[in-house]
């Protein structure tokens, strides 16, 4: 049984989570998350802790951001887009129990109010911003680091929030570079 309550978008996500692990969920009802739901999430955070586990798409990121802003100290689980996609549909409900367990095994906790270890120049040097392939490089790095895919500014913020060390960053970057070298 997972101690924390898992915040998901809808009923199908709850079904997928319960197929994979024993856990309680709170459903946001999609991106139109209301005040009552936010109060339930805050109460769950106070009593048991929460893990935000939304779809790896724009709407899921919007919900993640709303909840994290209203309820400090959240934990986050990120599902790889490839693991959440069936046809044209992207969502937690499409993921296998193994992919869900893997994402939950890599939960990240927010660390609020501290300076990040990786600076903007590091991102430029790594080709994660202002680079022709920056988007695909961030996607790969986000999957390796377990922080999900996002734009450059949000990626930088997540590196700080989740206290990604220089060692973790360098290791993931080496894997990215190795993948690129083995392509050709």
C-alpha positions in Angstrom: 0.0 0.0 0.0 1.3 3.4 -1.0 1.1 5.7 2.0 0.5 8.9 0.0 -2.7 9.7 -1.9 -2.2 9.8 -5.6 -3.7 12.8 -7.5 -4.9 11.8 -10.9 -7.1 13.4 -13.6 -10.0 11.0 -13.8 -11.7 7.7 -13.1 -9.8 5.8 -15.8 -6.5 6.9 -14.3 -7.7 5.6 -10.9 -8.5 2.2 -12.5 -5.1 2.1 -14.1 -3.3 3.0 -10.8 -5.3 0.3 -8.9 -4.3 -2.3 -11.5 -0.7 -1.5 -10.8 -0.5 -0.8 -7.0 -2.6 -0.6 -3.9 -3.2 3.1 -3.4 -5.9 5.7 -2.8 -6.5 8.4 -5.3 -8.1 11.8 -5.6 -9.5 12.6 -9.1 -9.3 16.2 -10.3 -12.0 15.8 -12.9 -9.6 17.1 -15.6 -8.1 20.6 -15.9 -11.2 22.3 -14.6 -10.1 21.5 -11.0 -12.4 23.1 -8.5 -11.9 24.6 -5.0 -13.4 21.6 -3.2 -11.0 19.2 -4.9 -8.0 21.4 -4.0 -9.1 21.5 -0.4 -9.3 17.6 -0.4 -5.8 17.5 -1.9 -4.5 19.9 0.8 -6.1 17.8 3.6 -4.6 14.6 2.1 -1.2 16.3 1.9 -1.4 17.3 5.6 -2.5 13.8 6.7 -0.7 11.4 4.4 1.2 13.3 1.7 0.3 13.3 -2.0 1.9 12.2 -5.2 0.8 14.2 -8.3 0.6 11.7 -11.2 -1.0 13.4 -14.2 -0.9 12.8 -17.9 2.3 13.7 -19.7 0.5 16.3 -21.9 -0.3 20.0 -21.7 -3.5 19.5 -19.6 -1.7 17.2 -17.2 1.1 19.7 -16.7 -1.4 22.5 -16.1 -3.1 20.4 -13.4 0.3 19.5 -11.9 1.2 23.2 -11.7 -2.1 24.3 -10.2 -1.9 21.6 -7.5 1.7 22.2 -6.7 1.2 26.0 -6.4 -1.8 25.5 -4.0 -0.4 22.6 -2.0 3.3 23.0 -1.2 5.7 20.1 -0.7 4.1 17.7 -3.2 5.8 14.6 -4.5 5.7 14.0 -8.3 5.6 10.9 -10.5 6.2 11.3 -14.2 5.2 8.9 -16.8 7.1 8.7 -20.1 5.0 9.9 -23.0 5.8 6.7 -24.9 4.4 4.6 -22.0 1.2 6.7 -21.8 0.3 6.8 -25.5 -2.2 4.5 -27.3 -3.0 5.7 -30.8 -3.6 9.4 -30.6 -4.5 9.3 -26.9 -2.0 10.2 -24.2 -2.9 9.4 -20.6 -2.1 7.5 -17.4 -5.0 5.2 -18.3 -3.0 3.9 -21.3 0.1 2.9 -19.3 0.9 -0.7 -18.4 1.0 -1.6 -14.7 4.7 -2.0 -15.0 5.2 1.5 -16.4 3.0 2.9 -13.6 5.0 1.0 -11.0 8.3 2.3 -12.6 7.1 5.9 -12.5 6.0 5.6 -8.9 9.4 4.0 -8.0 11.0 7.2 -9.2 8.9 9.7 -7.3 10.5 13.1 -6.7 10.0 15.4 -3.8 9.9 19.2 -4.2 12.5 21.1 -2.3 11.2 24.7 -1.9 13.1 27.9 -1.5 16.6 26.7 -2.3 19.0 27.7 -5.1 19.3 25.2 -7.9 22.6 23.3 -8.6 22.4 23.5 -12.4 22.4 27.0 -13.8 21.2 28.4 -17.1 24.7 28.2 -18.7 24.8 24.5 -17.9 21.6 24.0 -19.9 23.0 26.0 -22.9 26.3 24.0 -22.8 24.3 20.7 -22.6 22.2 21.7 -25.7 19.0 21.7 -23.6 18.1 25.2 -24.6 18.9 27.4 -27.7 19.9 24.3 -29.6 18.2 22.9 -32.8 17.4 19.6 -31.0 16.9 21.1 -27.5 13.3 19.8 -27.2 14.2 16.2 -28.0 17.3 16.4 -25.7 15.1 17.7 -22.8 12.6 14.9 -23.4 15.4 12.3 -23.1 17.0 14.0 -20.1 13.6 14.4 -18.4 12.9 10.7 -18.8 16.4 9.7 -17.4 16.1 12.1 -14.5 12.5 11.2 -13.7 11.3 14.8 -13.9 9.2 14.6 -17.1 9.3 16.6 -20.3 8.8 20.4 -20.3 10.0 23.6 -21.9 13.5 25.0 -21.1 12.4 27.4 -18.3 10.3 24.8 -16.6 13.1 22.2 -17.0 15.5 24.5 -15.2 12.9 25.1 -12.5 12.4 21.3 -12.1 16.1 20.7 -11.8 16.1 23.1 -8.8 12.8 22.0 -7.3 13.8 18.3 -7.3 17.4 19.0 -6.3 19.0 17.3 -9.3 22.7 17.0 -8.4 25.5 17.9 -10.7 26.4 14.2 -10.7 22.9 13.1 -11.7 22.8 15.7 -14.4 26.3 14.7 -15.7 25.4 11.0 -15.7 22.1 11.7 -17.7 24.0 14.0 -20.1 26.6 11.3 -20.7 23.8 8.8 -21.5 22.3 11.4 -23.9 25.6 12.0 -25.6 26.3 8.2 -25.8 22.9 7.7 -27.4 23.6 10.4 -29.9 27.1 8.9 -30.7 25.6 5.4 -31.2 22.9 6.7 -33.6 25.2 7.1 -36.6 
